[in-house]
Amino acid sequence: MTTPTAGTIFGHPKGLFLLFGTEMWERFGYYGMRALLVLYLVASVQDGGFGWTNAQALSLYGTFTMAVYLTPVIGGWLADNFLGQRRAIIIGGIVFSLGYFTLGIPKTMLAGMEENVFYLGLTLIVIGNGLFKANVSSLVGDLYEEGDHRRDGAFTIFYMGINLGAFLAPLSVGVIGEQVNWHYGFILAGCGMLIGLTLQLLFAKKYLGDIGIEPSAKRTDGKKEAHAPLTSEDFDRMKVILIMSMFSVIFWAGFEQAGGLFTIYASDFTDRTIFGYEVAASSFQSLNAMFIIMLAPVVASVWVKMGDKEPTSPKKFALAMVFLALGFFVMLWATMVQGGDVTVKVSMLFLVFAYLFHTLGELCLSPIGLSMVTKLAPLKFTSLLMGIWFFFTALSNWLAAFIGSFVGEGQEMVDNAANIFMGVGSAALVTGIIIFLMAGKLVKWMHGAEGDTSHDIDEKIEEEIAVTATHEGISDK
């Protein structure tokens, strides 16, 4: 395999910016559709929705997002062994687009088959996601020779594409879907996916050369380390992976209320009027990506300035749980302002600060996640342990929906939301304390891997901006 020689932009191969655009538009489509999904399901039939209860909508949302985090494992395996990354991306992009446009078919054309067609659309999105998602990021690393110092900066640029797409989608797809027509919103999401697919079809050959065409299994030599017996240090490091994976479920189960319970609360109980304009409930989902773009350099510089006093990865994880708890306690405060009155609408600042605290928590998780697996896993079990990480990430999405499903309807929702916010916030706080107390033992079990953390500001920024990608299960490994 040879790296492409089509020239550079800002010192990086032009292929990087092709992949940046491809991923940005794909994430634009996904996050746009996700911003609308629950609101569409709970909207009345007269308003073009399905009229489902909050519990029904959140249950489906959890099942859908769980599948979204599991299928890239299968898609990555198919690409590595049979399809090659480039072919998997094209097939996945086509299936992805079909899924969005299937959701965009007006109900008047479906003659009683609305729900069946809706499930078909979601299934196509899940399949397309599995083939597309993990394979784009793997091409970024292939643009550079082994040891190229530009590689870390390349992933910073690539991850910015993810965050930019996640920021723009709720502000456009969400607004069109909520305020004009649900189906137009889904169609706009599909158009975003088509733009990313078109970029690949038109420019991949020129700017990517032959990378990603041949399945990686056909060009990877076996490594002796893969057959080495496990040591006591290997077992200790695997214990760290399993413990942190299980604790991560609590964080993401709380964090993922953004697409479900928080969005419903924004729609039903938040005063969204500003300067005479009503902000779409789905637009609040853009806050997370906006805060990542704004705060990643700030958080990175704080870690660097702390020098040797920088917290270890487990302590950062504990701090992330504290920030998660603060976000839920802010929302608990919002329900107290309501005073149990379903007619009272609270300030949108409650949601803004909740998203702010949750994003700060997410930024504290940047040393964890997939980077932890790739650093600590024995070579022979890397794929297995990566699969376990994906499993726990998927489980957290199902748990998020299960928790949110207890919110109920109407007056009951006000009371139940307060209990959920209190319960999740308290669980997060207790979990943070437990992790903090275990931090010393966890670092000891890492056997030196914790010391690999960089104190270079550029690499730190790359780590912090990568949190969205880490959360989504994207890795360059």
C-alpha positions as CSV (number, residue, x, y, z in Angstrom):
1,M,0.0,0.0,0.0
2,T,1.3,3.4,-0.9
3,T,0.4,6.8,0.6
4,P,-1.2,9.2,-1.9
5,T,0.8,12.0,-3.4
6,A,-1.9,14.5,-4.5
7,G,-0.4,17.4,-2.6
8,T,-1.0,19.0,0.8
9,I,-3.2,21.6,2.5
10,F,-1.8,23.2,5.7
11,G,1.0,20.6,5.6
12,H,-1.5,17.6,5.5
13,P,-2.4,15.3,2.6
14,K,-5.5,16.6,0.7
15,G,-7.1,13.2,1.4
16,L,-7.4,14.2,5.1
17,F,-9.7,17.0,4.2
18,L,-11.7,14.7,2.0
19,L,-12.2,12.4,4.9
20,F,-13.0,15.4,7.1
21,G,-15.8,16.4,4.8
22,T,-17.0,12.9,4.4
23,E,-17.3,12.3,8.1
24,M,-18.7,15.8,8.8
25,W,-21.6,15.3,6.5
26,E,-22.2,11.7,7.6
27,R,-22.4,12.9,11.3
28,F,-24.6,15.8,10.1
29,G,-27.1,13.3,8.9
30,Y,-26.9,11.1,11.9
31,Y,-27.1,13.7,14.6
32,G,-29.8,15.5,12.7
33,M,-32.0,12.4,12.5
34,R,-31.2,11.6,16.2
35,A,-32.2,15.1,17.3
36,L,-35.7,14.5,15.7
37,L,-36.3,10.9,16.5
38,V,-37.9,11.0,20.0
39,L,-39.8,14.2,19.3
40,Y,-41.2,12.7,16.1
41,L,-42.4,9.6,17.9
42,V,-44.1,11.5,20.8
43,A,-45.7,14.1,18.5
44,S,-49.4,13.6,18.0
45,V,-50.8,12.0,14.9
46,Q,-52.4,15.4,14.0
47,D,-49.0,17.0,14.2
48,G,-47.5,14.4,11.9
49,G,-45.9,12.1,14.5
50,F,-46.9,8.7,15.9
51,G,-48.4,9.8,19.1
52,W,-46.3,7.3,21.2
53,T,-45.9,7.7,24.9
54,N,-42.6,9.0,26.3
55,A,-41.8,5.5,27.6
56,Q,-42.4,3.9,24.2
57,A,-40.4,6.5,22.3
58,L,-37.4,6.3,24.7
59,S,-37.5,2.5,24.6
60,L,-37.1,2.5,20.9
61,Y,-34.5,5.2,21.0
62,G,-32.4,3.1,23.4
63,T,-32.7,0.0,21.2
64,F,-31.7,2.0,18.2
65,T,-28.7,3.7,19.7
66,M,-27.6,0.4,21.3
67,A,-27.5,-1.2,17.8
68,V,-25.7,1.9,16.4
69,Y,-22.8,1.2,18.8
70,L,-22.7,-2.6,18.2
71,T,-22.8,-2.8,14.4
72,P,-19.4,-1.1,13.7
73,V,-17.7,-4.1,15.2
74,I,-19.3,-6.3,12.5
75,G,-18.7,-3.6,9.8
76,G,-15.1,-3.3,10.8
77,W,-14.6,-7.1,10.6
78,L,-16.3,-7.3,7.2
79,A,-14.1,-4.4,5.9
80,D,-10.9,-5.9,7.3
81,N,-11.5,-9.4,5.9
82,F,-13.6,-9.1,2.8
83,L,-14.7,-5.7,1.6
84,G,-11.9,-3.3,2.3
85,Q,-12.5,0.1,4.0
86,R,-13.3,2.0,0.8
87,R,-15.9,-0.4,-0.5
88,A,-17.5,-0.7,3.0
89,I,-17.8,3.1,3.1
90,I,-19.5,3.4,-0.2
91,I,-21.9,0.5,0.5
92,G,-22.6,1.9,4.0
93,G,-23.2,5.4,2.7
94,I,-25.7,4.1,0.1
95,V,-27.6,2.1,2.8
96,F,-27.4,5.0,5.2
97,S,-28.9,7.4,2.7
98,L,-31.7,4.9,1.8
99,G,-32.5,4.8,5.5
100,Y,-32.9,8.5,5.9
101,F,-34.9,8.9,2.7
102,T,-37.2,6.0,3.9
103,L,-37.9,8.0,7.0
104,G,-38.6,10.9,4.8
105,I,-41.5,9.3,2.9
106,P,-44.7,11.1,3.7
107,K,-47.3,9.1,5.7
108,T,-49.9,9.9,3.1
109,M,-48.0,7.7,0.6
110,L,-47.8,4.6,3.0
111,A,-51.4,3.5,3.3
112,G,-51.3,2.0,6.8
113,M,-47.7,0.8,6.5
114,E,-46.2,3.8,8.4
115,E,-44.7,1.9,11.3
116,N,-43.3,-0.9,9.1
117,V,-41.6,1.6,6.8
118,F,-40.3,3.6,9.8
119,Y,-38.7,0.4,11.3
120,L,-37.2,-0.4,7.8
121,G,-35.7,3.1,7.7
122,L,-34.1,2.7,11.2
123,T,-32.8,-0.8,10.2
124,L,-31.1,0.6,7.1
125,I,-29.5,3.4,9.2
126,V,-28.1,0.8,11.6
127,I,-26.7,-1.3,8.9
128,G,-25.2,1.6,7.0
129,N,-23.7,3.0,10.2
130,G,-22.0,-0.4,10.8
131,L,-20.3,-0.4,7.5
132,F,-19.5,3.3,7.3
133,K,-18.6,4.5,10.8
134,A,-15.4,2.7,11.9
135,N,-13.9,2.5,8.5
136,V,-13.6,6.2,7.7
137,S,-11.4,6.9,10.7
138,S,-9.1,3.9,9.9
139,L,-8.3,5.6,6.6
140,V,-7.0,8.7,8.4
141,G,-4.1,6.8,9.9
142,D,-3.3,5.1,6.6
143,L,-2.6,8.5,5.0
144,Y,0.7,8.7,7.0
145,E,3.8,6.6,7.1
146,E,4.6,4.9,10.4
147,G,6.1,7.5,12.8
148,D,4.9,10.6,10.9
149,H,4.6,13.4,13.5
150,R,1.7,14.9,11.6
151,R,-0.6,11.9,12.5
152,D,-1.9,13.2,15.8
153,G,-2.7,16.6,14.3
154,A,-4.5,14.8,11.5
155,F,-6.9,13.2,14.0
156,T,-7.5,16.5,15.7
157,I,-8.7,17.9,12.3
158,F,-10.7,14.8,11.6
159,Y,-12.5,14.9,15.0
160,M,-13.3,18.5,14.5
161,G,-15.3,17.4,11.5
162,I,-17.3,15.1,13.7
163,N,-18.0,17.9,16.2
164,L,-18.8,20.4,13.4
165,G,-21.4,18.0,11.9
166,A,-22.8,17.3,15.4
167,F,-23.1,21.1,16.0
168,L,-24.7,22.0,12.7
169,A,-27.3,19.2,12.4
170,P,-29.7,20.0,15.3
171,L,-29.7,23.7,14.2
172,S,-30.8,22.8,10.7
173,V,-32.3,19.3,10.4
174,G,-33.9,19.7,13.9
175,V,-35.4,23.1,13.1
176,I,-36.7,22.0,9.7
177,G,-38.2,18.8,11.1
178,E,-39.8,20.4,14.2
179,Q,-41.0,23.7,12.7
180,V,-41.7,22.8,9.0
181,N,-42.3,19.1,8.5
182,W,-40.8,16.0,10.2
183,H,-40.2,14.3,6.9
184,Y,-38.4,17.3,5.4
185,G,-36.0,17.0,8.4
186,F,-35.2,13.4,7.7
187,I,-34.8,14.2,4.0
188,L,-32.3,16.9,4.8
189,A,-30.4,14.4,7.0
190,G,-30.3,12.1,4.0
191,C,-29.0,14.9,1.8
192,G,-26.1,15.4,4.2
193,M,-25.2,11.8,3.9
194,L,-25.4,12.0,0.1
195,I,-23.0,14.9,0.1
196,G,-20.5,12.8,2.1
197,L,-21.0,9.8,-0.2
198,T,-20.6,12.0,-3.3
199,L,-17.3,13.4,-2.0
200,Q,-16.0,9.8,-1.7
201,L,-17.2,8.8,-5.1
202,L,-15.7,11.8,-6.9
203,F,-12.4,12.4,-5.1
204,A,-11.4,9.2,-3.3
205,K,-9.3,7.8,-6.2
206,K,-7.4,11.1,-6.6
207,Y,-6.8,12.0,-3.0
208,L,-6.7,8.6,-1.2
209,G,-4.8,6.6,-3.8
210,D,-5.1,2.9,-3.1
211,I,-5.4,3.0,0.6
212,G,-8.3,1.1,2.0
213,I,-9.0,-0.8,-1.2
214,E,-7.5,-4.1,-0.1
215,P,-8.8,-5.7,3.1
216,S,-6.3,-5.2,5.8
217,A,-6.3,-8.9,6.8
218,K,-4.6,-9.7,3.4
219,R,-1.7,-7.3,4.1
220,T,-1.1,-7.8,7.8
221,D,1.7,-10.1,8.9
222,G,1.2,-12.1,12.1
223,K,3.1,-10.9,15.1
224,K,5.0,-13.0,17.6
225,E,3.6,-11.0,20.5
226,A,0.1,-12.3,19.6
227,H,1.1,-15.8,20.7
228,A,3.0,-14.8,23.9
229,P,1.6,-16.2,27.2
230,L,-0.2,-13.8,29.4
231,T,1.6,-12.4,32.4
232,S,0.4,-11.2,35.8
233,E,0.7,-7.6,34.5
234,D,-1.5,-8.5,31.5
235,F,-4.2,-9.8,33.9
236,D,-3.9,-6.6,36.0
237,R,-4.3,-4.4,33.0
238,M,-7.3,-6.4,31.8
239,K,-8.9,-5.9,35.2
240,V,-8.6,-2.1,34.7
241,I,-10.2,-2.3,31.3
242,L,-13.2,-4.3,32.7
243,I,-13.6,-2.1,35.8
244,M,-13.5,1.1,33.9
245,S,-15.8,-0.2,31.1
246,M,-18.4,-1.1,33.7
247,F,-18.2,2.3,35.4
248,S,-18.4,4.0,32.0
249,V,-21.9,2.6,31.7
250,I,-23.1,4.9,34.5
251,F,-21.5,8.0,32.9
252,W,-22.9,7.4,29.4
253,A,-26.3,6.3,30.6
254,G,-26.6,9.7,32.2
255,F,-24.9,11.6,29.4
256,E,-27.2,10.0,26.8
257,Q,-30.3,11.6,28.3
258,A,-29.5,14.4,25.9
259,G,-31.2,12.7,23.1
260,G,-34.1,11.4,25.1
261,L,-35.3,12.8,28.4
262,F,-33.5,16.2,28.1
263,T,-35.1,16.7,24.7
264,I,-38.6,15.9,25.9
265,Y,-38.0,18.2,28.9
266,A,-36.9,21.0,26.5
267,S,-40.0,20.5,24.4
268,D,-42.6,20.3,27.2
269,F,-41.3,22.3,30.1
270,T,-38.7,24.9,28.9
271,D,-39.4,28.5,27.9
272,R,-37.5,28.5,24.6
273,T,-38.4,32.0,23.5
274,I,-35.6,34.4,23.0
275,F,-35.9,37.8,21.4
276,G,-39.3,36.8,20.1
277,Y,-38.0,33.6,18.4
278,E,-38.8,30.1,19.7
279,V,-35.7,27.9,19.8
280,A,-36.4,24.3,18.5
281,A,-36.2,21.7,21.3
282,S,-33.8,19.6,19.2
283,S,-31.4,22.6,18.8
284,F,-30.2,22.1,22.4
285,Q,-28.4,18.9,21.3
286,S,-25.9,21.1,19.4
287,L,-24.7,22.5,22.7
288,N,-22.5,19.5,23.5
289,A,-20.5,19.8,20.2
290,M,-20.2,23.6,20.5
291,F,-18.9,23.3,24.1
292,I,-16.3,20.7,23.0
293,I,-15.0,22.9,20.2
294,M,-14.9,25.9,22.6
295,L,-13.5,24.2,25.7
296,A,-11.2,21.5,24.5
297,P,-8.2,23.8,24.1
298,V,-9.0,25.3,27.6
299,V,-9.2,21.9,29.3
300,A,-6.0,20.7,27.5
301,S,-4.1,23.8,28.6
302,V,-5.2,23.3,32.2
303,W,-3.9,19.7,32.2
304,V,-0.6,20.8,30.7
305,K,-0.1,23.7,33.2
306,M,-0.7,21.3,36.1
307,G,2.4,19.4,35.1
308,D,3.2,16.6,37.5
309,K,0.1,17.5,39.5
310,E,-2.2,16.5,36.6
311,P,-4.7,14.0,37.8
312,T,-4.3,10.4,36.8
313,S,-6.8,8.9,34.3
314,P,-9.0,7.3,37.0
315,K,-9.1,10.5,38.9
316,K,-10.2,12.4,35.8
317,F,-12.9,9.7,35.4
318,A,-14.0,10.4,38.9
319,L,-14.1,14.1,38.1
320,A,-16.2,13.4,35.1
321,M,-18.8,11.7,37.3
322,V,-18.9,14.7,39.5
323,F,-19.6,17.0,36.5
324,L,-22.3,14.5,35.3
325,A,-23.9,14.7,38.8
326,L,-23.8,18.6,38.7
327,G,-25.6,18.6,35.4
328,F,-28.4,16.5,36.8
329,F,-28.6,18.5,40.0
330,V,-29.1,21.6,37.8
331,M,-32.0,19.9,36.1
332,L,-33.3,18.9,39.6
333,W,-33.2,22.6,40.4
334,A,-35.3,23.3,37.3
335,T,-38.0,20.9,38.5
336,M,-37.9,22.6,41.9
337,V,-38.5,26.0,40.1
338,Q,-41.5,24.3,38.5
339,G,-42.9,23.4,41.9
340,G,-44.8,20.5,40.5
341,D,-46.9,22.7,38.2
342,V,-47.1,21.3,34.7
343,T,-48.0,24.7,33.3
344,V,-44.8,26.3,34.4
345,K,-42.0,26.6,31.9
346,V,-38.4,27.1,33.2
347,S,-35.5,29.1,31.8
348,M,-33.5,27.5,29.0
349,L,-30.4,28.3,31.0
350,F,-31.0,25.2,33.1
351,L,-30.5,23.0,30.0
352,V,-27.5,25.1,28.9
353,F,-25.7,24.7,32.2
354,A,-26.6,21.0,32.3
355,Y,-25.1,20.4,28.9
356,L,-22.0,22.5,29.9
357,F,-21.4,20.4,33.0
358,H,-21.9,17.2,31.0
359,T,-19.5,18.3,28.3
360,L,-16.9,19.1,30.9
361,G,-17.4,15.6,32.2
362,E,-16.9,14.2,28.7
363,L,-13.7,16.2,28.3
364,C,-12.4,14.7,31.5
365,L,-12.9,11.2,30.0
366,S,-10.6,11.8,27.0
367,P,-7.7,9.7,28.5
368,I,-10.2,6.8,29.0
369,G,-12.2,4.9,26.4
370,L,-10.7,3.3,23.4
371,S,-7.2,4.7,24.1
372,M,-7.3,2.8,27.4
373,V,-8.1,-0.4,25.6
374,T,-5.4,0.0,23.0
375,K,-2.8,0.9,25.6
376,L,-3.6,-1.8,28.2
377,A,-5.0,-4.8,26.2
378,P,-2.6,-7.8,25.5
379,L,-2.2,-8.0,21.7
380,K,-3.9,-11.3,21.4
381,F,-7.0,-10.0,23.2
382,T,-7.2,-6.5,21.8
383,S,-10.2,-7.2,19.5
384,L,-12.0,-9.1,22.2
385,L,-11.6,-6.3,24.8
386,M,-12.5,-3.7,22.2
387,G,-15.6,-5.7,21.6
388,I,-16.3,-5.6,25.4
389,W,-15.9,-1.8,25.4
390,F,-18.4,-1.6,22.5
391,F,-20.8,-3.8,24.4
392,F,-20.7,-1.7,27.5
393,T,-21.1,1.5,25.4
394,A,-24.2,-0.1,23.7
395,L,-25.5,-1.2,27.1
396,S,-25.3,2.3,28.4
397,N,-27.5,3.6,25.6
398,W,-30.1,0.9,26.4
399,L,-29.9,1.8,30.1
400,A,-30.3,5.5,29.3
401,A,-33.6,4.8,27.6
402,F,-34.7,2.4,30.3
403,I,-34.1,5.1,33.0
404,G,-35.8,7.8,30.9
405,S,-38.8,5.6,30.2
406,F,-40.0,6.0,33.8
407,V,-40.7,9.7,33.2
408,G,-44.4,9.2,32.5
409,E,-46.7,11.8,31.0
410,G,-48.1,15.2,31.9
411,Q,-48.3,15.9,35.6
412,E,-46.7,12.6,36.4
413,M,-43.7,13.6,34.2
414,V,-42.9,16.6,36.4
415,D,-42.6,14.5,39.6
416,N,-40.9,11.6,37.9
417,A,-38.3,13.8,36.1
418,A,-37.3,15.2,39.5
419,N,-36.8,11.7,40.9
420,I,-34.8,10.6,37.8
421,F,-32.6,13.7,38.0
422,M,-32.0,13.2,41.7
423,G,-31.4,9.4,41.3
424,V,-28.9,9.6,38.4
425,G,-27.1,12.6,39.9
426,S,-26.7,10.8,43.2
427,A,-25.5,7.6,41.5
428,A,-23.0,9.5,39.5
429,L,-21.6,11.3,42.6
430,V,-21.3,8.0,44.6
431,T,-19.6,6.3,41.6
432,G,-17.2,9.2,41.3
433,I,-16.2,8.8,45.0
434,I,-15.7,5.1,44.5
435,I,-13.5,5.6,41.5
436,F,-11.5,8.3,43.3
437,L,-10.9,5.9,46.2
438,M,-9.8,3.1,43.8
439,A,-7.6,5.4,41.6
440,G,-4.3,4.4,43.3
441,K,-4.9,0.7,42.9
442,L,-6.1,1.1,39.3
443,V,-3.0,3.1,38.3
444,K,-0.8,0.4,40.0
445,W,-2.6,-2.3,37.9
446,M,-1.7,-0.3,34.7
447,H,2.0,-1.1,35.3
448,G,3.4,2.1,33.8
449,A,0.9,2.6,31.0
450,E,-0.5,5.7,32.8
451,G,2.9,7.4,32.5
452,D,2.5,7.5,28.7
453,T,0.2,10.6,29.0
454,S,1.7,13.4,27.0
455,H,2.3,16.9,28.4
456,D,2.5,18.5,24.9
457,I,-0.3,21.1,24.4
458,D,-1.0,20.1,20.8
459,E,-1.3,16.4,21.7
460,K,-3.5,17.3,24.7
461,I,-5.8,19.3,22.4
462,E,-6.0,16.3,20.1
463,E,-7.0,14.1,23.1
464,E,-9.7,16.5,24.3
465,I,-11.3,17.1,20.9
466,A,-11.3,13.3,20.3
467,V,-13.9,12.7,23.1
468,T,-16.9,12.7,20.7
469,A,-15.1,10.1,18.6
470,T,-14.1,8.1,21.7
471,H,-17.7,8.1,22.8
472,E,-18.9,6.9,19.4
473,G,-16.5,4.0,19.4
474,I,-14.2,5.3,16.6
475,S,-10.5,4.4,16.8
476,D,-7.5,4.7,14.6
477,K,-6.2,1.3,15.9
